[in-house]
Amino acid sequence: MARYKPIDLQPKLIPVDLAAQLLPGTFEHALHHLLEHAIDLPPFDARYRNDTTGAPAYAPAMLLRIGRFAYARGIVSSRAIARACEEHITFIALSGDSRPHFTTIAHFVSTLGDQIAPIFAAVLAVCDRPGLIGREMFAIDGVKLPGNASKHRSGTRADFERQAEKMERAAEARLARHRAEDAREVEPTLTAKDTARRERLLRDAEDLRSWLARNPRDRRGAKGAVRKSNRTDNESAKMATSKGVIQGYTGVATVHAAHQIIVDAQAHGVGAEQELLLPVVEATAALRTDATVLTADAGYHSEANLRALAEAQVPALIADKDMRRRDPRFATQDR
């Protein structure tokens, strides 16, 4: 009977060269190099006031490294990122085994604001120097992404006003019931649960009234039509997808054809892709030449978009909804 050396996967205390875990040619090695040597991060220093007093802060470069690497691996939770910095060797190497608490990561991400945009611009500049960003063709496409907001909290101002009135009437009805029971000189039947329900209705109605006061106007679409607001995230939109209706954003990316480098990425609280084409054209103007061709699918096709591209003399190939029907190569697609 053959005998083999045992393989033990139990936890061990072993010396590890953290720098050696970032192998040249990998994404994590490039990420570490860019944020340590190629991208200017002094603007982040203004976040801290601990030059002479206070505890040392975690380096922004380190927090950016673990955050970007986590996103590349589909990890978008601060708790999961903090746990990975304790258990996953690549995260441990990128963080220098500093093990930031999840509240530190969450605060850093939630307060980045406009500081993150120059980081991505600097990455593009680094990619452009060796010629990785060509100017022949940019492809535009989008995807609908769910936001951290409930679609049931969407509506127009008129909808919200009706909801507030309904809640207030329900609360008054419960109070009237309470008074009626007291007047009968028998033991009241109004339970603590009913009282809590009435109080919750009043609180919800007050929240609605407060939101309406802070947002005195309805959102408007590109053509002036009323667009539903959302009381949790008013920049998001209610949109239909192949998996049902979601409350979220349309993410639009522009990719260079040769090396698949994302040269522009935007998120819009709009379900219709047609009105998102021209903002992308404007955002990529500095990267394009007169010969750069833009491509997009039928979702971005409209007469207004074609006219605007023609007036700006921007070469573009945009499919229309009948393109496949006209193309003889798709005549047998049903088979």
C-alpha positions as CSV (number, residue, x, y, z in Angstrom):
1,M,0.0,0.0,0.0
2,A,1.5,3.4,-1.0
3,R,2.2,5.8,1.7
4,Y,2.2,9.6,1.3
5,K,3.3,12.5,3.3
6,P,0.4,14.1,5.3
7,I,-1.0,17.4,4.2
8,D,-2.0,19.5,7.2
9,L,-4.2,22.5,6.6
10,Q,-4.6,23.5,10.2
11,P,-3.6,27.0,11.3
12,K,0.2,27.4,11.7
13,L,2.6,30.1,13.0
14,I,5.1,30.5,10.1
15,P,7.3,33.3,9.0
16,V,6.0,35.0,5.8
17,D,7.7,37.6,3.5
18,L,4.6,39.8,2.8
19,A,6.3,41.6,-0.1
20,A,6.9,38.3,-1.8
21,Q,3.2,37.5,-1.8
22,L,2.6,40.3,-4.3
23,L,3.9,38.5,-7.4
24,P,5.0,40.7,-10.4
25,G,2.4,40.6,-13.2
26,T,-0.6,40.2,-10.9
27,F,-3.3,42.8,-10.3
28,E,-2.4,43.2,-6.6
29,H,1.3,43.9,-7.5
30,A,0.3,46.6,-10.0
31,L,-2.2,48.0,-7.5
32,H,0.4,48.2,-4.8
33,H,3.0,49.8,-7.1
34,L,0.6,52.4,-8.4
35,L,-0.6,53.6,-5.0
36,E,2.9,53.6,-3.5
37,H,4.9,55.1,-6.3
38,A,2.9,56.4,-9.3
39,I,-0.2,58.2,-7.9
40,D,-0.1,61.4,-5.8
41,L,-2.0,61.1,-2.6
42,P,-1.2,64.3,-0.6
43,P,-4.8,65.6,-0.8
44,F,-5.8,62.8,1.5
45,D,-3.5,64.2,4.2
46,A,-5.9,67.1,4.7
47,R,-8.3,64.5,6.3
48,Y,-6.1,64.2,9.4
49,R,-5.0,66.7,12.1
50,N,-2.6,64.5,14.0
51,D,0.8,66.0,13.1
52,T,1.8,66.6,16.7
53,T,-1.1,65.1,18.8
54,G,-3.4,62.2,18.5
55,A,-2.9,58.6,17.4
56,P,-1.3,57.7,14.1
57,A,-3.9,57.1,11.3
58,Y,-4.0,54.3,8.8
59,A,-2.3,55.3,5.6
60,P,-4.9,56.2,2.9
61,A,-2.8,54.3,0.3
62,M,-3.2,51.1,2.4
63,L,-7.0,51.6,2.7
64,L,-7.3,52.3,-1.0
65,R,-5.3,49.1,-1.8
66,I,-7.4,46.8,0.2
67,G,-10.6,48.5,-1.0
68,R,-9.8,48.3,-4.7
69,F,-8.5,44.7,-4.4
70,A,-11.7,43.7,-2.5
71,Y,-13.9,45.3,-5.2
72,A,-12.0,43.4,-7.8
73,R,-12.8,40.2,-5.9
74,G,-16.5,41.0,-5.6
75,I,-16.2,41.9,-1.8
76,V,-18.1,45.1,-1.0
77,S,-18.7,44.8,2.7
78,S,-16.5,46.6,5.2
79,R,-16.8,43.7,7.7
80,A,-15.8,41.2,5.0
81,I,-12.8,43.3,4.0
82,A,-11.7,43.6,7.6
83,R,-12.0,39.8,8.0
84,A,-10.0,39.2,4.8
85,C,-7.2,41.4,6.2
86,E,-7.0,38.9,9.1
87,E,-7.3,35.7,7.2
88,H,-6.3,36.1,3.5
89,I,-2.6,36.3,2.8
90,T,-3.0,38.8,-0.2
91,F,-5.0,41.2,1.9
92,I,-2.6,40.8,4.8
93,A,0.3,41.7,2.4
94,L,-1.5,44.7,0.9
95,S,-2.4,46.0,4.4
96,G,1.0,45.2,5.8
97,D,-0.7,43.1,8.5
98,S,-2.2,46.3,10.0
99,R,-5.7,44.7,10.4
100,P,-7.9,47.8,10.3
101,H,-11.3,47.6,12.0
102,F,-14.4,47.4,9.8
103,T,-15.6,50.8,11.2
104,T,-12.3,52.4,10.0
105,I,-12.8,51.0,6.5
106,A,-16.5,52.0,6.4
107,H,-15.7,55.6,7.5
108,F,-13.0,55.9,4.9
109,V,-15.2,54.7,2.1
110,S,-18.3,56.8,3.2
111,T,-16.2,60.0,3.4
112,L,-14.2,59.7,0.2
113,G,-16.5,62.1,-1.7
114,D,-14.9,63.7,-4.7
115,Q,-11.4,62.6,-3.7
116,I,-11.7,59.3,-5.4
117,A,-12.2,60.7,-8.9
118,P,-8.6,62.0,-9.3
119,I,-7.3,58.6,-8.3
120,F,-9.0,57.0,-11.3
121,A,-7.9,59.8,-13.5
122,A,-4.3,59.2,-12.4
123,V,-4.6,55.5,-13.2
124,L,-5.7,56.4,-16.7
125,A,-2.8,58.7,-17.0
126,V,-0.4,55.9,-16.0
127,C,-2.0,53.6,-18.5
128,D,-1.8,56.2,-21.3
129,R,1.9,56.8,-21.0
130,P,3.0,53.4,-22.4
131,G,0.2,53.6,-25.0
132,L,-2.2,51.2,-23.4
133,I,-5.1,53.5,-24.2
134,G,-5.5,53.6,-27.9
135,R,-7.7,56.1,-29.8
136,E,-9.3,53.8,-32.4
137,M,-12.6,52.7,-30.8
138,F,-14.4,53.2,-27.5
139,A,-17.3,50.8,-26.7
140,I,-20.1,52.0,-24.5
141,D,-22.4,49.7,-22.6
142,G,-24.4,49.8,-19.3
143,V,-25.9,47.6,-16.6
144,K,-28.6,48.2,-14.1
145,L,-27.4,48.0,-10.5
146,P,-29.5,47.8,-7.4
147,G,-29.1,50.5,-4.9
148,N,-29.3,50.4,-1.1
149,A,-32.9,51.7,-1.1
150,S,-36.4,50.2,-1.2
151,K,-38.4,50.5,-4.3
152,H,-41.5,50.7,-2.1
153,R,-40.4,54.1,-0.9
154,S,-40.6,55.6,-4.4
155,G,-43.2,58.0,-5.7
156,T,-44.1,61.5,-6.7
157,R,-44.7,64.3,-4.1
158,A,-48.4,63.7,-4.7
159,D,-48.0,60.0,-3.8
160,F,-46.2,60.9,-0.6
161,E,-48.7,63.4,0.4
162,R,-51.5,60.9,0.0
163,Q,-49.6,58.3,2.0
164,A,-49.0,60.8,4.8
165,E,-52.7,61.7,4.9
166,K,-53.7,58.0,5.0
167,M,-51.3,57.4,7.9
168,E,-52.7,60.3,9.8
169,R,-56.3,59.2,9.3
170,A,-55.4,55.7,10.4
171,A,-53.8,57.0,13.6
172,E,-56.8,59.2,14.3
173,A,-59.1,56.3,13.8
174,R,-57.2,54.2,16.3
175,L,-57.3,57.1,18.8
176,A,-61.1,57.5,18.3
177,R,-61.5,53.7,18.9
178,H,-59.5,54.1,22.2
179,R,-61.8,57.0,23.3
180,A,-64.9,55.0,22.4
181,E,-63.8,52.0,24.4
182,D,-63.1,54.2,27.4
183,A,-66.6,55.8,27.2
184,R,-68.3,52.4,27.4
185,E,-67.1,52.1,31.0
186,V,-65.7,48.6,30.4
187,E,-62.2,47.4,30.4
188,P,-60.5,48.9,27.3
189,T,-59.7,46.5,24.6
190,L,-56.9,48.7,23.1
191,T,-53.7,46.7,23.5
192,A,-50.2,48.0,23.8
193,K,-49.7,46.7,20.3
194,D,-52.4,49.0,19.0
195,T,-50.9,51.9,20.8
196,A,-47.5,51.2,19.4
197,R,-49.1,50.9,15.9
198,R,-50.7,54.3,16.2
199,E,-47.4,55.9,17.4
200,R,-45.6,54.3,14.5
201,L,-48.1,55.6,12.0
202,L,-47.7,59.1,13.4
203,R,-43.9,58.9,13.2
204,D,-44.0,57.6,9.6
205,A,-46.4,60.4,8.6
206,E,-44.1,63.0,10.3
207,D,-41.1,61.5,8.4
208,L,-43.0,61.9,5.2
209,R,-44.0,65.5,5.9
210,S,-40.3,66.2,6.8
211,W,-39.1,64.7,3.5
212,L,-41.6,66.7,1.5
213,A,-40.5,69.9,3.3
214,R,-36.8,69.1,2.4
215,N,-37.7,68.3,-1.2
216,P,-40.1,70.9,-2.4
217,R,-40.0,69.9,-6.1
218,D,-40.5,66.6,-8.0
219,R,-37.6,65.2,-10.0
220,R,-37.9,65.9,-13.7
221,G,-36.7,63.7,-16.6
222,A,-34.9,64.9,-19.7
223,K,-38.2,65.9,-21.4
224,G,-39.6,67.5,-18.3
225,A,-41.9,64.7,-17.2
226,V,-42.2,64.0,-13.5
227,R,-39.8,61.2,-12.4
228,K,-40.4,59.3,-9.2
229,S,-38.4,60.2,-6.2
230,N,-37.1,57.9,-3.5
231,R,-37.2,58.9,0.2
232,T,-34.1,56.8,1.0
233,D,-31.9,57.6,-2.0
234,N,-33.4,60.3,-4.1
235,E,-30.6,60.0,-6.7
236,S,-31.6,56.4,-7.6
237,A,-34.5,55.4,-9.8
238,K,-37.1,52.7,-10.2
239,M,-36.2,50.6,-13.3
240,A,-37.3,47.4,-15.0
241,T,-34.7,44.6,-15.5
242,S,-34.9,41.0,-16.7
243,K,-35.2,40.0,-13.1
244,G,-37.9,42.4,-12.1
245,V,-38.2,46.0,-11.0
246,I,-35.3,47.3,-8.9
247,Q,-34.5,50.6,-7.2
248,G,-31.0,51.6,-8.3
249,Y,-28.7,53.0,-10.9
250,T,-27.7,52.5,-14.5
251,G,-23.9,52.0,-14.6
252,V,-22.3,53.0,-17.9
253,A,-18.7,52.1,-18.8
254,T,-16.7,53.2,-21.7
255,V,-14.0,50.7,-22.7
256,H,-11.1,51.0,-25.1
257,A,-11.3,48.2,-27.6
258,A,-7.6,47.1,-27.7
259,H,-6.8,46.5,-24.1
260,Q,-10.2,46.6,-22.4
261,I,-9.2,49.5,-20.2
262,I,-12.2,51.4,-18.7
263,V,-11.7,55.0,-19.7
264,D,-14.9,56.3,-18.1
265,A,-17.5,55.0,-15.7
266,Q,-20.6,56.7,-14.5
267,A,-23.7,55.9,-12.5
268,H,-27.1,57.6,-13.2
269,G,-30.4,57.3,-11.5
270,V,-32.1,56.9,-14.8
271,G,-33.6,53.7,-16.3
272,A,-33.5,54.8,-20.0
273,E,-30.1,54.5,-21.5
274,Q,-30.9,56.9,-24.4
275,E,-30.3,60.0,-22.2
276,L,-27.0,58.7,-21.0
277,L,-25.1,58.6,-24.3
278,L,-24.3,62.3,-24.6
279,P,-22.8,62.6,-21.0
280,V,-20.4,59.8,-21.9
281,V,-19.5,61.5,-25.1
282,E,-18.7,64.7,-23.2
283,A,-16.7,62.9,-20.5
284,T,-14.5,61.1,-23.0
285,A,-13.8,64.2,-25.2
286,A,-10.3,64.7,-23.8
287,L,-9.3,61.1,-24.6
288,R,-10.8,60.9,-28.1
289,T,-9.3,62.1,-31.5
290,D,-11.3,63.1,-34.5
291,A,-10.9,59.6,-35.8
292,T,-12.0,57.8,-32.6
293,V,-15.2,55.7,-33.2
294,L,-17.8,55.2,-30.5
295,T,-19.9,52.1,-30.5
296,A,-23.1,51.4,-28.6
297,D,-26.1,49.1,-28.7
298,A,-29.7,49.8,-29.5
299,G,-30.5,51.1,-26.0
300,Y,-28.6,54.3,-26.8
301,H,-30.2,54.8,-30.2
302,S,-32.4,57.9,-30.6
303,E,-32.9,60.5,-33.3
304,A,-31.8,63.2,-30.8
305,N,-28.6,61.4,-30.0
306,L,-27.8,60.8,-33.7
307,R,-28.4,64.5,-34.5
308,A,-26.2,65.6,-31.6
309,L,-23.3,63.3,-32.7
310,A,-23.6,64.5,-36.3
311,E,-23.5,68.2,-35.2
312,A,-20.4,67.5,-33.0
313,Q,-18.8,65.5,-35.8
314,V,-18.3,62.4,-33.6
315,P,-17.9,59.2,-35.5
316,A,-20.2,56.6,-34.0
317,L,-21.8,53.2,-34.7
318,I,-25.1,52.8,-32.8
319,A,-27.4,49.9,-33.5
320,D,-31.1,50.5,-33.9
321,K,-33.8,48.0,-32.8
322,D,-34.4,46.7,-36.3
323,M,-30.7,46.2,-37.2
324,R,-30.9,42.4,-36.9
325,R,-34.1,42.2,-38.8
326,R,-32.5,43.9,-41.8
327,D,-29.2,41.9,-41.6
328,P,-29.4,38.7,-43.7
329,R,-26.9,37.0,-41.5
330,F,-29.6,36.8,-38.8
331,A,-32.3,35.4,-41.1
332,T,-31.9,31.9,-39.6
333,Q,-31.3,32.9,-36.0
334,D,-34.5,31.2,-34.8
335,R,-33.1,27.9,-35.8
